[in-house]
Amino acid sequence: MTELVDPEDPAAGLAAVVALRRLADRLEDSQVERAMRSGWSWAEVAEVLGVTRQAVHKKHARRLLAAGVALRRR
Amino acid sequence: MSTDVRSILVRAARVEARRDGSRTIEAEHVLLALAGEHDSEAAQLLAEVGLTEDAIRSALNREWEQSLAVAGIEVRTGSLPEATPERGRDPQMGESTKLLLHRAMEAAPKPGGGRLGPMRILVGLLATERGRVARTLDAAGVDRTALRARATEALAAGTR
């Protein structure tokens, strides 16, 4: 990385927040998918993410079903 | 062209958002949609300054990497694990898209009958110094001020 970004520059700092959210979202989508493909339960994924089972189900179930992931009951 | 260009653009932008795994349609998805309307003068203007769809995609990734680097994170975004996008998902308009549409409607000359063509949307898109699109154009080495002036001029001269 050659660009040195001024840590005093709020524009750069705020852009970093957006970039980190994008990164977290991408990682969450891909890693939840990977876990469910390897047979994890929603409860296990939820425990690791520190959210409720309902929250992780609501956020990812439709996408994973459409992607053809065989989801465990519960 | 009698079709509602706005709906075409929002539809294409929605495809970009879905492909990006985004839950909302943001300004950068509208930019990609604009560049993809190859017949439009807006897309031609973008191409003239080097902003083809491919160039925009790689500049978006570069912006992402540069912004992550601010937080001390070095990631090659091209090698991140992919998630399967949800085909049925219907991303809704995000704040940056609402802002750009508002700015597009404000741009002179005031549109009659709420008509929103590609050039007007481009003017709305370029009317800010802030946000991911501005940073991405900077990362692509585009002179935003000059591009904005050309788009504004084209709109004033009657290009829709």
gemmi code that builds the backbone of each chain (N, CA, C; Angstrom):
import gemmi

chains = {
    "A": [
        ("MET", (0.855, -1.194, 0.000), (0.000, 0.000, 0.000), (0.884, 1.234, 0.000)),
        ("THR", (0.752, 2.080, -0.971), (1.633, 3.240, -1.032), (0.994, 4.493, -0.451)),
        ("GLU", (-0.342, 4.609, -0.594), (-1.014, 5.808, -0.093), (-0.956, 5.855, 1.424)),
        ("LEU", (-0.409, 6.916, 1.941), (-0.428, 7.126, 3.377), (-1.567, 8.080, 3.673)),
        ("VAL", (-2.483, 7.632, 4.496), (-3.642, 8.473, 4.716), (-3.517, 9.218, 6.022)),
        ("ASP", (-3.843, 10.483, 5.998), (-3.765, 11.351, 7.164), (-4.779, 10.913, 8.222)),
        ("PRO", (-4.290, 10.464, 9.392), (-5.229, 10.013, 10.423), (-6.021, 11.171, 11.018)),
        ("GLU", (-5.601, 12.401, 10.732), (-6.331, 13.571, 11.236), (-7.476, 13.960, 10.309)),
        ("ASP", (-7.580, 13.269, 9.179), (-8.571, 13.647, 8.172), (-9.875, 12.878, 8.406)),
        ("PRO", (-10.934, 13.579, 8.859), (-12.180, 12.859, 9.149), (-12.788, 12.209, 7.908)),
        ("ALA", (-12.560, 12.787, 6.738), (-13.112, 12.179, 5.520), (-12.552, 10.773, 5.335)),
        ("ALA", (-11.242, 10.631, 5.572), (-10.613, 9.315, 5.435), (-11.080, 8.387, 6.543)),
        ("GLY", (-11.176, 8.915, 7.759), (-11.609, 8.102, 8.889), (-13.033, 7.601, 8.716)),
        ("LEU", (-13.919, 8.450, 8.240), (-15.311, 8.039, 8.034), (-15.425, 7.055, 6.872)),
        ("ALA", (-14.617, 7.272, 5.835), (-14.620, 6.322, 4.714), (-14.140, 4.952, 5.187)),
        ("ALA", (-13.214, 4.962, 6.163), (-12.734, 3.687, 6.717), (-13.858, 2.959, 7.447)),
        ("VAL", (-14.723, 3.713, 8.120), (-15.865, 3.093, 8.807), (-16.754, 2.365, 7.784)),
        ("VAL", (-17.038, 3.056, 6.681), (-17.868, 2.458, 5.632), (-17.196, 1.215, 5.062)),
        ("ALA", (-15.887, 1.322, 4.847), (-15.138, 0.208, 4.271), (-15.121, -0.993, 5.218)),
        ("LEU", (-14.995, -0.722, 6.511), (-15.002, -1.817, 7.497), (-16.368, -2.487, 7.562)),
        ("ARG", (-17.439, -1.682, 7.459), (-18.781, -2.286, 7.450), (-18.955, -3.191, 6.238)),
        ("ARG", (-18.471, -2.714, 5.096), (-18.547, -3.541, 3.880), (-17.792, -4.846, 4.085)),
        ("LEU", (-16.602, -4.723, 4.691), (-15.782, -5.916, 4.911), (-16.483, -6.877, 5.876)),
        ("ALA", (-17.046, -6.328, 6.966), (-17.739, -7.179, 7.940), (-18.948, -7.859, 7.297)),
        ("ASP", (-19.683, -7.105, 6.487), (-20.861, -7.686, 5.821), (-20.457, -8.815, 4.877)),
        ("ARG", (-19.406, -8.565, 4.093), (-18.951, -9.580, 3.149), (-18.494, -10.835, 3.893)),
        ("LEU", (-17.728, -10.625, 4.978), (-17.245, -11.772, 5.747), (-18.399, -12.516, 6.404)),
        ("GLU", (-19.363, -11.765, 6.941), (-20.494, -12.428, 7.591), (-21.267, -13.276, 6.577)),
        ("ASP", (-21.590, -12.683, 5.423), (-22.353, -13.433, 4.417), (-21.607, -14.695, 3.978)),
        ("SER", (-20.306, -14.556, 3.715), (-19.571, -15.709, 3.194), (-19.314, -16.763, 4.282)),
        ("GLN", (-19.052, -16.303, 5.515), (-18.693, -17.280, 6.553), (-19.916, -17.968, 7.155)),
        ("VAL", (-21.049, -17.261, 7.230), (-22.276, -17.932, 7.664), (-22.632, -19.002, 6.636)),
        ("GLU", (-22.485, -18.640, 5.356), (-22.766, -19.610, 4.290), (-21.862, -20.838, 4.423)),
        ("ARG", (-20.590, -20.571, 4.673), (-19.642, -21.685, 4.778), (-19.987, -22.584, 5.969)),
        ("ALA", (-20.317, -21.961, 7.107), (-20.666, -22.732, 8.299), (-21.902, -23.597, 8.057)),
        ("MET", (-22.927, -22.999, 7.436), (-24.161, -23.741, 7.222), (-23.948, -24.870, 6.212)),
        ("ARG", (-23.061, -24.639, 5.230), (-22.747, -25.694, 4.263), (-22.033, -26.846, 4.953)),
        ("SER", (-21.272, -26.523, 6.023), (-20.585, -27.621, 6.717), (-21.417, -28.187, 7.853)),
        ("GLY", (-22.704, -27.853, 7.896), (-23.599, -28.536, 8.824), (-23.781, -27.887, 10.184)),
        ("TRP", (-23.310, -26.640, 10.347), (-23.564, -25.951, 11.608), (-25.067, -25.716, 11.758)),
        ("SER", (-25.503, -25.533, 13.008), (-26.896, -25.155, 13.247), (-26.963, -23.627, 13.358)),
        ("TRP", (-28.189, -23.100, 13.206), (-28.368, -21.647, 13.376), (-27.930, -21.236, 14.773)),
        ("ALA", (-28.236, -22.085, 15.767), (-27.903, -21.745, 17.156), (-26.388, -21.597, 17.345)),
        ("GLU", (-25.631, -22.481, 16.678), (-24.170, -22.398, 16.806), (-23.634, -21.111, 16.170)),
        ("VAL", (-24.133, -20.820, 14.961), (-23.688, -19.603, 14.269), (-24.043, -18.380, 15.114)),
        ("ALA", (-25.277, -18.387, 15.643), (-25.744, -17.253, 16.437), (-24.865, -17.063, 17.676)),
        ("GLU", (-24.487, -18.182, 18.294), (-23.669, -18.090, 19.506), (-22.316, -17.448, 19.214)),
        ("VAL", (-21.706, -17.871, 18.111), (-20.399, -17.305, 17.766), (-20.512, -15.824, 17.412)),
        ("LEU", (-21.589, -15.456, 16.701), (-21.749, -14.054, 16.311), (-22.250, -13.186, 17.463)),
        ("GLY", (-22.736, -13.844, 18.518), (-23.234, -13.078, 19.657), (-24.558, -12.403, 19.394)),
        ("VAL", (-25.387, -13.052, 18.562), (-26.729, -12.521, 18.299), (-27.738, -13.648, 18.538)),
        ("THR", (-29.024, -13.335, 18.445), (-30.019, -14.386, 18.651), (-30.110, -15.263, 17.407)),
        ("ARG", (-30.608, -16.472, 17.639), (-30.811, -17.412, 16.547), (-31.791, -16.814, 15.529)),
        ("GLN", (-32.826, -16.138, 16.049), (-33.824, -15.517, 15.171), (-33.179, -14.466, 14.270)),
        ("ALA", (-32.266, -13.681, 14.835), (-31.631, -12.598, 14.072), (-30.819, -13.160, 12.902)),
        ("VAL", (-30.033, -14.199, 13.191), (-29.172, -14.737, 12.133), (-30.029, -15.468, 11.088)),
        ("HIS", (-31.090, -16.107, 11.548), (-32.002, -16.794, 10.625), (-32.680, -15.790, 9.700)),
        ("LYS", (-33.177, -14.712, 10.304), (-33.901, -13.697, 9.524), (-32.980, -13.081, 8.464)),
        ("LYS", (-31.734, -12.890, 8.854), (-30.817, -12.202, 7.950), (-30.332, -13.102, 6.808)),
        ("HIS", (-30.188, -14.409, 7.068), (-29.496, -15.248, 6.086), (-30.291, -16.413, 5.488)),
        ("ALA", (-31.405, -16.797, 6.138), (-32.075, -18.037, 5.715), (-32.521, -18.013, 4.253)),
        ("ARG", (-33.172, -16.910, 3.857), (-33.690, -16.842, 2.481), (-32.582, -16.974, 1.439)),
        ("ARG", (-31.509, -16.246, 1.682), (-30.391, -16.280, 0.736), (-29.800, -17.687, 0.652)),
        ("LEU", (-29.606, -18.323, 1.807), (-28.970, -19.640, 1.793), (-29.880, -20.704, 1.189)),
        ("LEU", (-31.182, -20.597, 1.449), (-32.129, -21.525, 0.820), (-32.068, -21.368, -0.697)),
        ("ALA", (-32.070, -20.107, -1.147), (-32.005, -19.840, -2.591), (-30.694, -20.348, -3.174)),
        ("ALA", (-29.628, -20.324, -2.369), (-28.325, -20.781, -2.848), (-28.209, -22.309, -2.796)),
        ("GLY", (-29.282, -22.968, -2.335), (-29.298, -24.431, -2.342), (-28.551, -25.056, -1.179)),
        ("VAL", (-28.381, -24.297, -0.091), (-27.726, -24.873, 1.083), (-28.761, -25.698, 1.850)),
        ("ALA", (-28.399, -26.941, 2.150), (-29.307, -27.792, 2.930), (-29.214, -27.367, 4.390)),
        ("LEU", (-30.292, -26.750, 4.900), (-30.254, -26.208, 6.247), (-30.771, -27.237, 7.249)),
        ("ARG", (-30.092, -27.302, 8.390), (-30.562, -28.190, 9.452), (-31.819, -27.618, 10.080)),
        ("ARG", (-32.670, -28.504, 10.571), (-33.853, -28.018, 11.276), (-33.401, -27.291, 12.542)),
        ("ARG", (-34.229, -26.452, 13.059), (-33.996, -25.618, 14.233), (-33.009, -24.514, 13.926)),
    ],
    "B": [
        ("MET", (-37.378, 8.228, -26.778), (-37.409, 7.173, -25.769), (-38.569, 7.443, -24.807)),
        ("SER", (-39.560, 6.593, -24.846), (-40.744, 6.870, -24.020), (-40.685, 6.154, -22.673)),
        ("THR", (-39.782, 5.187, -22.567), (-39.705, 4.453, -21.305), (-39.169, 5.341, -20.192)),
        ("ASP", (-39.538, 5.043, -19.004), (-39.068, 5.799, -17.852), (-37.623, 5.419, -17.553)),
        ("VAL", (-36.733, 6.335, -17.917), (-35.308, 6.053, -17.781), (-34.939, 5.815, -16.323)),
        ("ARG", (-35.672, 6.501, -15.455), (-35.392, 6.353, -14.036), (-35.606, 4.908, -13.590)),
        ("SER", (-36.688, 4.304, -14.074), (-36.947, 2.927, -13.655), (-35.916, 1.968, -14.243)),
        ("ILE", (-35.504, 2.244, -15.496), (-34.453, 1.413, -16.100), (-33.189, 1.487, -15.251)),
        ("LEU", (-32.833, 2.724, -14.899), (-31.611, 2.915, -14.136), (-31.699, 2.271, -12.764)),
        ("VAL", (-32.848, 2.449, -12.116), (-32.970, 1.878, -10.784), (-32.946, 0.352, -10.874)),
        ("ARG", (-33.551, -0.177, -11.958), (-33.533, -1.631, -12.130), (-32.094, -2.129, -12.313)),
        ("ALA", (-31.339, -1.460, -13.194), (-29.956, -1.878, -13.438), (-29.109, -1.673, -12.184)),
        ("ALA", (-29.383, -0.588, -11.474), (-28.625, -0.317, -10.250), (-28.921, -1.388, -9.202)),
        ("ARG", (-30.164, -1.861, -9.210), (-30.544, -2.919, -8.259), (-29.775, -4.208, -8.556)),
        ("VAL", (-29.603, -4.498, -9.832), (-28.811, -5.684, -10.213), (-27.385, -5.543, -9.689)),
        ("GLU", (-26.833, -4.340, -9.826), (-25.465, -4.094, -9.336), (-25.393, -4.256, -7.820)),
        ("ALA", (-26.413, -3.751, -7.125), (-26.420, -3.844, -5.667), (-26.462, -5.303, -5.225)),
        ("ARG", (-27.306, -6.070, -5.919), (-27.446, -7.487, -5.578), (-26.121, -8.215, -5.806)),
        ("ARG", (-25.508, -7.930, -6.946), (-24.228, -8.550, -7.289), (-23.167, -8.209, -6.252)),
        ("ASP", (-23.268, -7.001, -5.703), (-22.319, -6.499, -4.719), (-22.627, -7.065, -3.326)),
        ("GLY", (-23.755, -7.792, -3.207), (-24.148, -8.319, -1.904), (-24.684, -7.243, -0.976)),
        ("SER", (-25.051, -6.093, -1.557), (-25.500, -4.968, -0.737), (-27.000, -5.046, -0.481)),
        ("ARG", (-27.411, -4.664, 0.719), (-28.834, -4.682, 1.045), (-29.529, -3.413, 0.586)),
        ("THR", (-28.752, -2.446, 0.137), (-29.336, -1.203, -0.382), (-28.675, -0.822, -1.707)),
        ("ILE", (-29.427, -0.053, -2.513), (-28.870, 0.490, -3.756), (-28.180, 1.795, -3.405)),
        ("GLU", (-26.868, 1.836, -3.595), (-26.120, 3.044, -3.263), (-25.656, 3.742, -4.533)),
        ("ALA", (-25.128, 4.954, -4.342), (-24.738, 5.783, -5.491), (-23.768, 5.062, -6.426)),
        ("GLU", (-22.874, 4.233, -5.853), (-21.898, 3.557, -6.726), (-22.584, 2.538, -7.642)),
        ("HIS", (-23.715, 1.996, -7.205), (-24.454, 1.061, -8.064), (-25.135, 1.822, -9.196)),
        ("VAL", (-25.576, 3.040, -8.893), (-26.175, 3.885, -9.930), (-25.101, 4.276, -10.955)),
        ("LEU", (-23.894, 4.574, -10.462), (-22.799, 4.920, -11.377), (-22.521, 3.766, -12.348)),
        ("LEU", (-22.467, 2.552, -11.823), (-22.236, 1.380, -12.685), (-23.389, 1.202, -13.679)),
        ("ALA", (-24.606, 1.431, -13.210), (-25.769, 1.310, -14.097), (-25.707, 2.345, -15.212)),
        ("LEU", (-25.301, 3.566, -14.854), (-25.176, 4.627, -15.861), (-24.145, 4.246, -16.921)),
        ("ALA", (-23.003, 3.760, -16.469), (-21.926, 3.386, -17.396), (-22.361, 2.233, -18.293)),
        ("GLY", (-23.330, 1.450, -17.817), (-23.795, 0.302, -18.586), (-24.843, 0.631, -19.638)),
        ("GLU", (-25.389, 1.850, -19.580), (-26.373, 2.283, -20.595), (-25.607, 2.811, -21.801)),
        ("HIS", (-25.013, 1.871, -22.544), (-24.003, 2.256, -23.542), (-24.474, 3.270, -24.578)),
        ("ASP", (-25.771, 3.273, -24.869), (-26.279, 4.184, -25.898), (-26.420, 5.619, -25.412)),
        ("SER", (-26.365, 5.799, -24.101), (-26.633, 7.133, -23.568), (-25.396, 8.025, -23.664)),
        ("GLU", (-25.664, 9.335, -23.774), (-24.543, 10.280, -23.821), (-23.812, 10.336, -22.487)),
        ("ALA", (-24.545, 10.034, -21.426), (-23.903, 10.021, -20.098), (-22.839, 8.918, -20.041)),
        ("ALA", (-23.182, 7.730, -20.550), (-22.219, 6.625, -20.556), (-21.034, 6.961, -21.462)),
        ("GLN", (-21.334, 7.640, -22.574), (-20.247, 7.996, -23.496), (-19.293, 8.998, -22.852)),
        ("LEU", (-19.883, 9.951, -22.126), (-19.052, 10.931, -21.420), (-18.174, 10.234, -20.368)),
        ("LEU", (-18.768, 9.300, -19.641), (-18.001, 8.549, -18.646), (-16.864, 7.777, -19.315)),
        ("ALA", (-17.186, 7.134, -20.439), (-16.169, 6.340, -21.151), (-15.033, 7.228, -21.646)),
        ("GLU", (-15.380, 8.463, -22.058), (-14.352, 9.391, -22.554), (-13.297, 9.714, -21.502)),
        ("VAL", (-13.704, 9.728, -20.227), (-12.717, 9.987, -19.179), (-12.187, 8.681, -18.570)),
        ("GLY", (-12.484, 7.581, -19.267), (-11.912, 6.293, -18.855), (-12.799, 5.481, -17.925)),
        ("LEU", (-14.006, 5.990, -17.643), (-14.859, 5.290, -16.677), (-15.798, 4.296, -17.362)),
        ("THR", (-15.220, 3.199, -17.819), (-16.040, 2.086, -18.295), (-16.475, 1.288, -17.067)),
        ("GLU", (-17.380, 0.335, -17.246), (-17.829, -0.448, -16.101), (-16.655, -1.154, -15.408)),
        ("ASP", (-15.777, -1.754, -16.213), (-14.627, -2.460, -15.638), (-13.735, -1.515, -14.839)),
        ("ALA", (-13.492, -0.332, -15.425), (-12.620, 0.632, -14.756), (-13.260, 1.091, -13.441)),
        ("ILE", (-14.579, 1.271, -13.446), (-15.271, 1.696, -12.224), (-15.180, 0.604, -11.157)),
        ("ARG", (-15.408, -0.661, -11.591), (-15.327, -1.759, -10.627), (-13.946, -1.833, -9.979)),
        ("SER", (-12.893, -1.682, -10.781), (-11.573, -1.812, -10.160), (-11.260, -0.579, -9.313)),
        ("ALA", (-11.769, 0.596, -9.704), (-11.557, 1.786, -8.871), (-12.325, 1.670, -7.550)),
        ("LEU", (-13.507, 1.064, -7.593), (-14.279, 0.850, -6.358), (-13.511, -0.052, -5.399)),
        ("ASN", (-12.897, -1.083, -5.944), (-12.103, -1.972, -5.090), (-10.881, -1.258, -4.527)),
        ("ARG", (-10.284, -0.395, -5.366), (-9.107, 0.348, -4.894), (-9.506, 1.308, -3.762)),
        ("GLU", (-10.655, 1.970, -3.951), (-11.148, 2.871, -2.887), (-11.379, 2.090, -1.600)),
        ("TRP", (-11.958, 0.908, -1.757), (-12.243, 0.053, -0.588), (-10.932, -0.285, 0.133)),
        ("GLU", (-9.927, -0.699, -0.645), (-8.636, -1.061, -0.057), (-7.972, 0.140, 0.615)),
        ("GLN", (-8.033, 1.291, -0.034), (-7.407, 2.491, 0.538), (-8.089, 2.883, 1.846)),
        ("SER", (-9.423, 2.760, 1.870), (-10.149, 3.144, 3.085), (-9.915, 2.144, 4.208)),
        ("LEU", (-9.768, 0.872, 3.877), (-9.435, -0.129, 4.897), (-8.034, 0.136, 5.444)),
        ("ALA", (-7.136, 0.596, 4.567), (-5.757, 0.852, 4.980), (-5.694, 1.959, 6.024)),
        ("VAL", (-6.663, 2.883, 5.978), (-6.713, 3.934, 6.995), (-6.848, 3.304, 8.382)),
        ("ALA", (-7.605, 2.194, 8.436), (-7.808, 1.502, 9.709), (-6.719, 0.448, 9.942)),
        ("GLY", (-5.691, 0.478, 9.127), (-4.572, -0.437, 9.317), (-4.797, -1.834, 8.773)),
        ("ILE", (-5.830, -1.958, 7.931), (-6.128, -3.290, 7.409), (-5.689, -3.397, 5.960)),
        ("GLU", (-4.847, -4.379, 5.715), (-4.395, -4.599, 4.347), (-5.070, -5.826, 3.788)),
        ("VAL", (-5.997, -5.601, 2.873), (-6.735, -6.699, 2.279), (-6.736, -6.505, 0.776)),
        ("ARG", (-6.486, -7.605, 0.068), (-6.732, -7.522, -1.371), (-8.188, -7.925, -1.566)),
        ("THR", (-9.034, -6.940, -1.857), (-10.476, -7.198, -1.847), (-10.877, -8.200, -2.935)),
        ("GLY", (-10.045, -8.297, -3.960), (-10.343, -9.257, -5.020), (-10.234, -10.704, -4.552)),
        ("SER", (-9.489, -10.935, -3.457), (-9.308, -12.316, -3.016), (-10.143, -12.648, -1.782)),
        ("LEU", (-11.090, -11.763, -1.436), (-11.990, -12.061, -0.314), (-12.927, -13.199, -0.693)),
        ("PRO", (-13.322, -14.030, 0.308), (-14.284, -15.090, -0.005), (-15.610, -14.500, -0.463)),
        ("GLU", (-16.199, -15.114, -1.467), (-17.468, -14.620, -2.017), (-18.635, -15.247, -1.273)),
        ("ALA", (-19.715, -14.504, -1.172), (-20.975, -15.067, -0.687), (-21.902, -15.191, -1.892)),
        ("THR", (-22.736, -16.246, -1.889), (-23.701, -16.379, -2.977), (-24.724, -15.255, -2.862)),
        ("PRO", (-24.870, -14.405, -3.911), (-25.852, -13.328, -3.809), (-27.271, -13.878, -3.830)),
        ("GLU", (-28.189, -13.160, -3.211), (-29.573, -13.611, -3.198), (-30.306, -13.034, -4.393)),
        ("ARG", (-30.650, -13.930, -5.327), (-31.275, -13.476, -6.564), (-32.630, -12.812, -6.320)),
        ("GLY", (-33.388, -13.382, -5.392), (-34.732, -12.860, -5.167), (-34.758, -11.587, -4.333)),
        ("ARG", (-33.620, -11.203, -3.811), (-33.619, -10.064, -2.895), (-33.873, -8.755, -3.656)),
        ("ASP", (-34.579, -7.889, -3.026), (-34.926, -6.627, -3.641), (-34.318, -5.477, -2.848)),
        ("PRO", (-33.065, -5.123, -3.147), (-32.449, -4.050, -2.366), (-33.240, -2.749, -2.541)),
        ("GLN", (-33.407, -2.043, -1.457), (-34.128, -0.769, -1.502), (-33.145, 0.377, -1.671)),
        ("MET", (-33.682, 1.550, -2.055), (-32.820, 2.702, -2.261), (-32.147, 3.131, -0.967)),
        ("GLY", (-30.835, 3.259, -1.014), (-30.085, 3.730, 0.145), (-30.054, 5.251, 0.172)),
        ("GLU", (-29.518, 5.782, 1.250), (-29.504, 7.237, 1.419), (-28.735, 7.945, 0.318)),
        ("SER", (-27.607, 7.353, -0.118), (-26.806, 8.055, -1.129), (-27.567, 8.151, -2.448)),
        ("THR", (-28.413, 7.159, -2.740), (-29.207, 7.198, -3.975), (-30.329, 8.229, -3.852)),
        ("LYS", (-30.963, 8.274, -2.685), (-32.009, 9.282, -2.488), (-31.437, 10.692, -2.651)),
        ("LEU", (-30.248, 10.899, -2.081), (-29.605, 12.210, -2.184), (-29.309, 12.577, -3.629)),
        ("LEU", (-28.779, 11.617, -4.375), (-28.383, 11.944, -5.747), (-29.616, 12.200, -6.617)),
        ("LEU", (-30.706, 11.493, -6.362), (-31.928, 11.742, -7.135), (-32.487, 13.124, -6.803)),
        ("HIS", (-32.416, 13.473, -5.542), (-32.860, 14.801, -5.123), (-32.021, 15.879, -5.815)),
        ("ARG", (-30.707, 15.680, -5.821), (-29.825, 16.669, -6.455), (-30.053, 16.717, -7.962)),
        ("ALA", (-30.361, 15.573, -8.553), (-30.625, 15.533, -9.989), (-31.865, 16.363, -10.326)),
        ("MET", (-32.884, 16.264, -9.471), (-34.113, 17.025, -9.710), (-33.889, 18.521, -9.534)),
        ("GLU", (-32.908, 18.868, -8.692), (-32.621, 20.284, -8.428), (-31.796, 20.935, -9.529)),
        ("ALA", (-31.128, 20.125, -10.342), (-30.178, 20.668, -11.314), (-30.903, 21.446, -12.416)),
        ("ALA", (-30.268, 22.526, -12.851), (-30.844, 23.358, -13.907), (-30.612, 22.700, -15.273)),
        ("PRO", (-31.529, 22.847, -16.228), (-32.850, 23.445, -16.065), (-33.790, 22.499, -15.333)),
        ("LYS", (-34.693, 23.063, -14.543), (-35.630, 22.223, -13.794), (-36.410, 21.319, -14.753)),
        ("PRO", (-36.467, 20.026, -14.416), (-37.107, 19.091, -15.347), (-38.625, 19.269, -15.362)),
        ("GLY", (-39.213, 19.160, -16.559), (-40.666, 19.201, -16.648), (-41.214, 17.795, -16.502)),
        ("GLY", (-42.258, 17.648, -15.768), (-42.925, 16.349, -15.661), (-42.099, 15.284, -14.976)),
        ("GLY", (-41.136, 15.707, -14.159), (-40.349, 14.752, -13.386), (-39.494, 13.824, -14.238)),
        ("ARG", (-39.142, 14.261, -15.439), (-38.315, 13.410, -16.302), (-36.870, 13.392, -15.840)),
        ("LEU", (-36.360, 12.197, -15.726), (-35.033, 12.038, -15.150), (-34.210, 11.181, -16.109)),
        ("GLY", (-33.420, 11.850, -16.957), (-32.601, 11.102, -17.908), (-31.234, 10.790, -17.335)),
        ("PRO", (-30.458, 9.981, -18.063), (-29.128, 9.587, -17.574), (-28.201, 10.771, -17.276)),
        ("MET", (-28.229, 11.808, -18.171), (-27.301, 12.926, -17.942), (-27.666, 13.677, -16.668)),
        ("ARG", (-28.979, 13.806, -16.418), (-29.427, 14.479, -15.196), (-29.017, 13.662, -13.963)),
        ("ILE", (-29.147, 12.359, -14.071), (-28.737, 11.510, -12.943), (-27.228, 11.631, -12.714)),
        ("LEU", (-26.478, 11.704, -13.813), (-25.021, 11.858, -13.689), (-24.680, 13.174, -12.982)),
        ("VAL", (-25.399, 14.245, -13.362), (-25.158, 15.540, -12.710), (-25.445, 15.423, -11.212)),
        ("GLY", (-26.532, 14.753, -10.864), (-26.867, 14.562, -9.455), (-25.807, 13.755, -8.721)),
        ("LEU", (-25.254, 12.792, -9.434), (-24.233, 11.906, -8.869), (-22.923, 12.651, -8.593)),
        ("LEU", (-22.618, 13.618, -9.467), (-21.341, 14.330, -9.360), (-21.434, 15.566, -8.472)),
        ("ALA", (-22.637, 15.870, -7.987), (-22.846, 17.118, -7.253), (-22.420, 17.026, -5.792)),
        ("THR", (-21.478, 16.193, -5.483), (-20.997, 16.120, -4.104), (-19.515, 15.782, -4.043)),
        ("GLU", (-18.893, 16.308, -2.994), (-17.480, 16.035, -2.737), (-17.332, 14.814, -1.837)),
        ("ARG", (-18.468, 14.392, -1.263), (-18.428, 13.376, -0.212), (-18.911, 12.034, -0.717)),
        ("GLY", (-18.552, 11.011, 0.017), (-19.107, 9.703, -0.279), (-18.222, 8.861, -1.176)),
        ("ARG", (-18.671, 7.653, -1.395), (-17.849, 6.636, -2.020), (-17.586, 6.918, -3.500)),
        ("VAL", (-18.578, 7.506, -4.192), (-18.378, 7.765, -5.613), (-17.275, 8.803, -5.815)),
        ("ALA", (-17.330, 9.889, -5.050), (-16.301, 10.925, -5.185), (-14.913, 10.333, -4.907)),
        ("ARG", (-14.822, 9.537, -3.850), (-13.524, 8.940, -3.518), (-13.057, 7.960, -4.600)),
        ("THR", (-14.020, 7.257, -5.174), (-13.678, 6.291, -6.211), (-13.182, 6.995, -7.476)),
        ("LEU", (-13.844, 8.102, -7.836), (-13.382, 8.844, -9.009), (-11.987, 9.406, -8.759)),
        ("ASP", (-11.722, 9.840, -7.528), (-10.378, 10.290, -7.181), (-9.377, 9.140, -7.325)),
        ("ALA", (-9.775, 7.964, -6.835), (-8.890, 6.797, -6.934), (-8.622, 6.430, -8.386)),
        ("ALA", (-9.593, 6.747, -9.269), (-9.431, 6.444, -10.694), (-8.648, 7.545, -11.411)),
        ("GLY", (-8.307, 8.604, -10.671), (-7.546, 9.698, -11.267), (-8.377, 10.587, -12.182)),
        ("VAL", (-9.691, 10.601, -11.952), (-10.572, 11.419, -12.787), (-10.679, 12.821, -12.204)),
        ("ASP", (-10.643, 13.822, -13.080), (-10.859, 15.203, -12.667), (-12.370, 15.403, -12.488)),
        ("ARG", (-12.815, 15.297, -11.245), (-14.263, 15.343, -10.969), (-14.879, 16.680, -11.336)),
        ("THR", (-14.142, 17.766, -11.048), (-14.666, 19.104, -11.331), (-14.904, 19.282, -12.824)),
        ("ALA", (-13.939, 18.837, -13.612), (-14.067, 18.976, -15.066), (-15.199, 18.100, -15.594)),
        ("LEU", (-15.291, 16.890, -15.062), (-16.347, 15.975, -15.506), (-17.719, 16.536, -15.152)),
        ("ARG", (-17.815, 17.075, -13.956), (-19.083, 17.654, -13.514), (-19.468, 18.840, -14.405)),
        ("ALA", (-18.468, 19.659, -14.756), (-18.738, 20.816, -15.621), (-19.261, 20.361, -16.977)),
        ("ARG", (-18.673, 19.318, -17.519), (-19.108, 18.823, -18.842), (-20.523, 18.258, -18.775)),
        ("ALA", (-20.820, 17.523, -17.705), (-22.159, 16.943, -17.564), (-23.200, 18.044, -17.379)),
        ("THR", (-22.857, 19.041, -16.560), (-23.777, 20.162, -16.317), (-24.065, 20.909, -17.604)),
        ("GLU", (-22.996, 21.109, -18.384), (-23.112, 21.801, -19.667), (-24.016, 21.010, -20.619)),
        ("ALA", (-23.792, 19.710, -20.689), (-24.588, 18.862, -21.584), (-26.061, 18.893, -21.181)),
        ("LEU", (-26.318, 18.872, -19.887), (-27.696, 18.913, -19.394), (-28.346, 20.253, -19.764)),
        ("ALA", (-27.576, 21.334, -19.564), (-28.095, 22.668, -19.886), (-28.373, 22.794, -21.379)),
        ("ALA", (-27.580, 22.085, -22.190), (-27.744, 22.152, -23.646), (-28.865, 21.231, -24.137)),
        ("GLY", (-29.531, 20.561, -23.221), (-30.713, 19.795, -23.611), (-30.563, 18.283, -23.617)),
        ("THR", (-29.357, 17.770, -23.307), (-29.196, 16.313, -23.218), (-29.951, 15.800, -21.994)),
        ("ARG", (-30.720, 14.741, -22.204), (-31.501, 14.247, -21.061), (-30.753, 13.171, -20.282)),
    ],
}
model = gemmi.Model(1)
for chain_id, residues in chains.items():
    chain = gemmi.Chain(chain_id)
    for i, (resn, *xyz) in enumerate(residues, 1):
        res = gemmi.Residue()
        res.name, res.seqid = resn, gemmi.SeqId(i, " ")
        for name, pos in zip(("N", "CA", "C"), xyz):
            atom = gemmi.Atom()
            atom.name, atom.element = name, gemmi.Element(name[0])
            atom.pos, atom.b_iso = gemmi.Position(*pos), 0.0
            res.add_atom(atom)
        chain.add_residue(res)
    model.add_chain(chain)
structure = gemmi.Structure()
structure.add_model(model)
structure.setup_entities()
